Amino acid sequence: MRYHDPVASDERETSAEARTARARARSSWSGQVGRLGELPEVEVLDLPPAILFGLVRQLTLEAWALGGAAMPSYPRSSIPGRVLRPGGR
């Protein structure tokens, strides 16, 4: 299984042949389509935030390891992202 790489996607081939190959690769992905009211119930964990944060951290580390990449290490001030404020302020 391949994982999304934002850098590689910028350099991705845009030929019809390359698009067809990517579509063929995606055809095996599992998925489900449904209306919002028809979605299955999800399990909600009633746990303290510290435990939930620990679970997310563990899953994140495992996902990076499965992808064969090292967890990025940079200061919080350099984390990529945008702040979107109501009313465009």
C-alpha positions as CSV (number, residue, x, y, z in Angstrom):
1,M,0.0,0.0,0.0
2,R,1.3,3.5,-0.9
3,Y,0.8,6.5,1.3
4,H,0.2,10.1,0.2
5,D,3.3,12.1,0.0
6,P,2.6,15.9,-0.5
7,V,6.0,16.6,-2.1
8,A,5.7,13.7,-4.6
9,S,2.2,14.7,-5.5
10,D,3.4,18.1,-6.7
11,E,5.8,16.3,-9.1
12,R,3.2,13.6,-10.1
13,E,2.8,12.8,-13.8
14,T,-0.4,14.3,-15.3
15,S,-0.5,12.3,-18.5
16,A,-3.6,10.3,-19.3
17,E,-1.7,7.1,-18.9
18,A,-0.5,8.1,-15.4
19,R,-4.0,9.2,-14.4
20,T,-5.3,5.8,-15.6
21,A,-2.7,3.9,-13.6
22,R,-3.5,5.9,-10.4
23,A,-7.2,5.2,-10.9
24,R,-6.5,1.5,-11.4
25,A,-4.5,1.5,-8.2
26,R,-7.3,3.3,-6.3
27,S,-9.9,0.8,-7.5
28,S,-8.9,-1.7,-4.8
29,W,-9.3,0.8,-1.9
30,S,-12.2,-0.1,0.3
31,G,-14.8,2.5,1.1
32,Q,-18.4,3.1,1.8
33,V,-20.9,5.8,0.5
34,G,-23.9,6.7,2.5
35,R,-26.1,9.6,3.6
36,L,-25.3,11.3,6.9
37,G,-28.3,9.9,8.7
38,E,-27.6,6.4,7.4
39,L,-24.0,6.1,8.6
40,P,-23.3,3.3,11.1
41,E,-23.0,4.2,14.8
42,V,-19.4,4.8,15.9
43,E,-18.0,3.8,19.3
44,V,-17.3,6.8,21.5
45,L,-14.7,6.3,24.3
46,D,-15.6,8.1,27.5
47,L,-12.1,8.5,28.7
48,P,-10.1,11.4,30.1
49,P,-8.4,13.7,27.5
50,A,-4.9,12.6,28.6
51,I,-5.7,8.9,27.7
52,L,-7.3,9.9,24.4
53,F,-4.2,12.0,23.5
54,G,-2.0,9.0,24.3
55,L,-4.1,6.8,22.0
56,V,-3.8,9.3,19.2
57,R,-0.1,9.7,19.7
58,Q,0.4,5.9,19.6
59,L,-1.7,5.6,16.4
60,T,0.3,8.4,14.8
61,L,3.7,6.8,15.6
62,E,2.5,3.5,14.3
63,A,1.1,5.1,11.1
64,W,4.4,6.9,10.4
65,A,6.3,3.6,11.1
66,L,4.0,1.7,8.7
67,G,4.6,4.3,6.0
68,G,8.4,3.7,6.4
69,A,9.1,7.3,7.4
70,A,10.5,8.9,10.5
71,M,8.2,11.1,12.5
72,P,8.9,14.7,11.6
73,S,10.7,16.8,14.2
74,Y,10.5,20.5,14.1
75,P,9.5,23.3,16.5
76,R,5.8,24.0,17.0
77,S,6.2,27.4,15.4
78,S,7.2,25.7,12.2
79,I,4.3,23.3,12.0
80,P,2.6,23.7,8.6
81,G,-1.0,25.0,8.8
82,R,-3.3,28.0,8.5
83,V,-5.5,29.8,11.1
84,L,-9.0,30.4,9.7
85,R,-11.0,32.9,11.7
86,P,-14.7,33.5,11.4
87,G,-15.4,36.5,9.3
88,G,-12.0,36.4,7.6
89,R,-10.3,38.4,10.4
